[in-house]
Amino acid sequence: MKLKVNIISESAFSIGGHGVDTAFREHVLALGERNDVLVRVNQLGSADITHVHTTGPYGLVALVLGGNKKVVTAHVVPDAFVGTVAGAKYWYRLAAWYLKFFYNRADKIIAISEEVEQSLIRKLGIKSDKITVIPNTVDTAQYKPAKDGKRLARQKLGLGSTDFIVLSVGQINPTKRYESFLSLAKQFPGFRFIWIGGTPFKHLSASYKDMLELTHKQPANMSTIGPLEHSEVKQYYWAADVFIMPSNREGHPLAVLEAAAAGLPIVVRDIPSYDSNFGQDILRGTDKTFAHIVQRLHDNQVYYREAVELSRAIATKFDNASGAKQLCRLYRQLIASK
């Protein structure tokens, strides 16, 4: 018998272009590939499983009026608001109270990393037996470049065939450390740096004016573009030589999975949240060492190929088929439980 799963996300009819929206769309895509699941999107009412991604009013209604069993993916924890949303320090406690209330309405909470799991337990007081860790996944096949993909992508985007291109994808806010990327661009005037992403929440974003001013200080070899549709972002993955995510706080970033699937060497800031999901299958650095890593990737082909192999390991581990299998196992366990 097919599982009837209703997937809920307010990003489908409100502000998109952020990680939660991408995770929701990948979830729909992943379950849609299975022949044992009937997927519904944003339909309140009868279902075996109601699975919610966003914590707004529609998500809350879905938890109250949803089907047999209710699941929430915890993309957001209280600390995620700080440095992302304007004035977070003033309403942090209220947000924490609401998230605890919201998540506890579910029969099962999915944490996208072990660090998120610990935050749910320590910051919100949620019982550990209510939480299961299942990382985000992507349809890796759609990001795999064609045989001549780099040349064609660069031709389509108007990029030089011999440029060494360093790419980053993410919102422009203090936690993403856009200024670190900008600093790298200044250190390598002979390389091309491209940042894809903007400020989808505009004045609600933390330090919005300051971030906007930073974009006006980028050097001639750097471009800030977007946000873009995923079909367009893929072209930049295929055109690039290196992917960098300088963020100082992440859960389980989908952009890293996308870049890995595209076969790019990946450089991230060395932060604890990557320990459980990526471990040593990724190049980790700091503001002091990013430049050295980029230079080495440019100069040393053996080092570059080794980094690409690490990315292949990430892409294999976090493909949608693996994620969907874990989710369906969880769904059936919930249905079987009293």
C-alpha positions, 0 to 999 in steps of 0.5 A, a space after each residue: 500500500 502506498 504511503 500518503 505523505 503531505 509535505 508542507 512548506 510556506 515557502 511554496 507561496 511566500 518567500 523562496 530562494 533560501 535553504 529551507 525552500 530548497 530542502 522542501 523541494 528536494 524532499 518532494 522530488 525525492 519521495 516523488 521518485 519512489 513507487 511506494 509513496 503518494 506525494 501531496 503538497 500543501 494540502 490540509 486534511 487526510 494523509 498517513 504522514 504530514 511532514 512540515 518544513 516551515 514554522 509559520 502559521 500555515 505549518 502550525 495549522 498543518 500540525 493541528 489539522 494534519 493526518 495520522 502522524 506528524 513530522 517536522 524537519 527542524 531547519 531552524 533553532 533559536 541561535 539561527 536567528 542571530 546574525 540572520 534576522 534583524 533584531 533577533 536578540 530582542 525576541 530570542 526568548 520568544 522565538 525559542 518558546 514558540 519553536 519548542 511549542 511548534 516542534 512538540 506538536 509533532 510525533 517526530 522531529 527530524 534534525 538535519 545534523 547532530 549539532 541541531 539535535 543537541 540544540 533542540 535538546 539543550 536550548 529547547 528542552 525537547 526529549 531526545 527520543 522524539 528526535 531523529 537525525 536525517 541530513 538534507 539530501 539533493 538529487 545529485 544526478 541533476 548537478 552532474 555536468 555533461 562531458 563538455 559542461 564547463 566549456 558550455 556553461 562558461 560560454 553561456 554565462 559569458 565567462 572566460 575559458 581560462 579564468 580560475 573561478 571561485 564560487 559561493 552560494 548563499 544569502 548575504 547576511 553576517 553569518 554567511 561571512 560575505 566579507 571573507 569572500 570579498 577579502 579573498 577576491 582582493 587577495 587574488 586579482 587574477 582569479 574570478 570570484 562569483 557570489 550567487 545569492 542576495 537578501 530575500 528577506 530585505 530589511 528583515 535581514 540582519 545588518 541589511 544596510 551594512 551588507 548592502 554597502 559591502 556589495 558596493 565594495 567588491 573588487 573588479 574581479 568579483 561579481 555578486 549575482 542573484 538570487 537565481 533560479 536553480 536551473 541558472 545556479 547549476 550553470 555556475 556550478 558547472 562553470 566554476 573551479 572551486 566552491 567556498 562556503 565561509 559561513 560561521 554557522 550552518 546546519 547541513 547546507 544544501 549548497 555544499 551538496 550541490 557543489 559536491 554533486 557538480 564535482 567541485 572541490 569544496 572549502 568551508 570554514 572549520 566549524 563543529 557543525 560539519 563534524 558529524 556529516 562531512 568529517 574529513 570529506 571536505 577541505 576546512 579552513 579559516 580566514 587565515 588559511 582560505 587563501 593558502 587552500 585556494 592557491 594550492 588548489 590552483 597550483 597543485 593538480 594532485 591536491 585538486 583531484 584529491 579534493 574532487 574525490 572528497 566531493 564525490 564521497 559527499 555526493 554519494 552519501 547525501 543523494 536523495 535516494 538515500 534520504 528518501 529511504 531513511 524517511 520512508 523507514 521512519 514514516 512506516 515506523 511511526 504508522 506502526 507505533 501506537 
